[in-house]
Amino acid sequence: MSNHLTAITFKDIAKLTQPRNTYLDILLFDEQQVKEKIKNSKPLVKVILTRLEPKQKYFMDSRRFIPVLESLDCAEWIIAEKFLYDLSDIGRAMCLAVGRYNHNHLRPFLNEDEGDMYPFVSREHGLIFLNEKREICYHDIGTFKKGSTNGTKLNDVSLVKNEIIRWGAHEYFGLGESLNLIKTKERIMESKFKLRFQEI
């Protein structure tokens, strides 16, 4: 996971939706003023990335490499937690990047050793930030900046693609493909990876 302190100027937020090869050219990394601000501040928001895992898996051999059967009953595991700080008094919005590339803060690892990653989450999938009103926002970006390949699903219902939206307190974002599983004795479809947040 990236430990870079990443920010963007408020005026550059609008540029996120413009066609571009990467958003890295408008993000700011490890600025001294950002480091000092965070050192003397408390975070406002904790962002959590989770992964759904079947509670039971059955394997053909002792290597336990590829399961031949998985239960539909799943548990949701926390795989990363990152924090957002208010940088508005220095004209910045703190950012958390989501995706498979190394510079991202929230990456879709398939196991605890942080080796294999989920291929259905884009290399540069999305960006989370606090706007000038201290609202939590999410932008679905995608590797080629036309929205992520599989999109981002708000509460696993509506598809968000290449747009900036304000993130509500009881909402989550589903990333990648959906899984067929059983929850509270009902069969439902949910994303394998989810983003949630808590205000601190």
Secondary structure, 3 states (H helix, E strand, C coil): CCCCCEEEEHHHHHHHHCCCCCCCCCCEECCHHHHHHHHCCCCCEEEEEEEEEECCEEECCCCCCCEEEECCEEEEEEEEEEEECCCHHHCEEEEEEECCCCCCCECCECCCCCCCECCCCCCCCEEEEECCCCCEEEEECCCCCCCCCCCEEECCCEEECCCEEECCCCCCEEEEEEEEEEECCEEEEEEEEEEEEEEC
